[in-house]
Amino acid sequence: MMVKEDDTLESACLILRKKKFNALPVVSNAGELVGILTVHDVLDAFIDYLKLEYK
C-alpha cells in the first residue's frame, strides 16, 4: 500500500486509519520513492491547520 505524491492528505489519512498503518511510502508518478508519510506528519499538518501552538 502506498500513496502518490499528488494524492490528497485526506486520502492518505483514510488509508492510514483503515489499515491501521503508522506510515505510508510516497511515490512519484514514475514509481520512485520520494518520501514516507507518518502519522506524526499528519498530526503536525492538523496542528498547523488549527493554528495551535505546541512545543
ROLUMFI-441660 format. One record per residue (C-alpha): x, y, z; residue number from 1; residue in three letters. Coordinates in steps of 0.5 Angstrom, whole numbers. Each point is the difference from the previous one (the first is absolute). Layout:
<recs>
+-------+-------+-------+-----+-----+
:    c1 :    c2 :    c3 :   n : res :
+-------+-------+-------+-----+-----+
:     X :     Y :     Z : NUM : ALA :
...
+-------+-------+-------+-----+-----+
</recs>
This chain:
<recs>
+-------+-------+-------+-----+-----+
:    c1 :    c2 :    c3 :   n : res :
+-------+-------+-------+-----+-----+
:     0 :     0 :     0 :   1 : MET :
:     3 :     7 :    -2 :   2 : MET :
:    -2 :     7 :    -2 :   3 : VAL :
:     2 :     4 :    -6 :   4 : LYS :
:     3 :     7 :     1 :   5 : GLU :
:    -6 :     3 :    -3 :   6 : ASP :
:    -5 :    -3 :     5 :   7 : ASP :
:    -4 :     4 :     5 :   8 : THR :
:     2 :     0 :     7 :   9 : LEU :
:    -8 :    -3 :     1 :  10 : GLU :
:     1 :    -6 :    -4 :  11 : SER :
:     7 :    -2 :     4 :  12 : ALA :
:    -4 :     1 :     6 :  13 : CYS :
:    -5 :    -4 :    -1 :  14 : LEU :
:     5 :    -6 :    -2 :  15 : ILE :
:     4 :     1 :     6 :  16 : LEU :
:    -6 :     0 :     4 :  17 : ARG :
:    -4 :    -6 :    -3 :  18 : LYS :
:     6 :    -4 :    -1 :  19 : LYS :
:     3 :     2 :     7 :  20 : LYS :
:     7 :     2 :    -3 :  21 : PHE :
:     5 :     4 :     3 :  22 : ASN :
:     3 :     3 :    -6 :  23 : ALA :
:    -1 :    -1 :    -8 :  24 : LEU :
:     5 :     1 :    -5 :  25 : PRO :
:    -1 :     5 :    -5 :  26 : VAL :
:     2 :    -1 :    -7 :  27 : VAL :
:     0 :     4 :    -7 :  28 : SER :
:    -4 :    -1 :    -6 :  29 : ASN :
:     6 :    -4 :    -2 :  30 : ALA :
:     0 :    -4 :     6 :  31 : GLY :
:     6 :     2 :     3 :  32 : GLU :
:     0 :     1 :     8 :  33 : LEU :
:     0 :     8 :     1 :  34 : VAL :
:    -1 :    -1 :     8 :  35 : GLY :
:    -4 :    -3 :     6 :  36 : ILE :
:    -6 :     3 :     3 :  37 : LEU :
:    -1 :    -2 :     7 :  38 : THR :
:    -6 :     1 :     5 :  39 : VAL :
:     4 :     6 :     3 :  40 : HIS :
:     1 :     3 :    -6 :  41 : ASP :
:    -8 :     0 :    -1 :  42 : VAL :
:    -1 :     3 :     8 :  43 : LEU :
:     5 :     5 :    -2 :  44 : ASP :
:    -4 :     2 :    -6 :  45 : ALA :
:    -6 :     0 :     4 :  46 : PHE :
:     3 :     4 :     6 :  47 : ILE :
:     2 :     5 :    -5 :  48 : ASP :
:    -6 :     1 :    -4 :  49 : TYR :
:    -4 :     1 :     7 :  50 : LEU :
:     6 :     5 :     1 :  51 : LYS :
:     1 :    -3 :     7 :  52 : LEU :
:     7 :     2 :     4 :  53 : GLU :
:     4 :    -6 :     2 :  54 : TYR :
:     7 :    -1 :     3 :  55 : LYS :
+-------+-------+-------+-----+-----+
</recs>
